[in-house]
Amino acid sequence: MKYSGGWSFSEAYNLPIKLREWFVERLVKQLENENQAIESAQRGGGSNSQTLTPYNQPQRPPDMMAKKRQG
């Protein structure tokens, strides 16, 4: 809790035990979810990944297109 939650030792120590257990369980769950997301992104198999094709690339601003034609 001190590392990831920004709690001081005395703050964590003085919490009621059930509340401290809940915070620890929630922190473990959060870290597991973050690790899963990192692993998924590294494999490239996430639902948020996208491959750019000529049909889904962002459009260039018009002033950039004009500069390209001039130069």
N, C-alpha and C positions, 0 to 999 in steps of 0.2 A: 504494500500500500504506500509505503514511503517512496519507492522508486517510481511507480506509475501514477499514483494518485496525488502526489504532492503533499502527503500527510507527514507530519513530524512523528517521531517515535511516541512521544507522550500523547499526542492526539489519538493515534491508533490504539495505543495501550489502554487509554481511558474510555474507549467506546464500550458500550455494553456488548457482551460476548456474541449474542445473536446478531446484532447489527454488524459487528466486525466480521462474522462468518458470512453474512450476506454480501458485504463489500468484497470479501476475498473471492467468493464464488462468482460474483458478477465480473470482477477483474479478470479471473481466469477465463471466463466465457468470452469476454471482449478480446483478450490476447489471442485466444484460439481462432476467433473469427478473423482477426487481422492477419494472422499467419496463414490461414486458408486463402484469404484474398490475395496475399503476396504470392503464394505458391501458384495459384490459378493464373495470376497475371504473368508470372515468369514462364509458365507453360504455354501461354498464349491461348488458353482455352476458356477464358472467361466470357460471360454473357455480355460484357461491356466491350469486348474487343471488336474491332471493325477493320476490314481491309479496304483501302481506298482503291477505287476504280475510276475510270474517266466519267462515270455516271454519278458518283457520289462525292466528288472532290469539291471543296469550297470554291466559289467563284473569285477571281481576282478583282480588285477594285478597278473601276473604269480608268482612273488616272494612271494606273500601272500598265494597262493595256495600251494606252496612247503612247507612253514613254517607250514601250517595247517596239512599237511600230516605227517610231522616229529614229531610234538608235540602231 
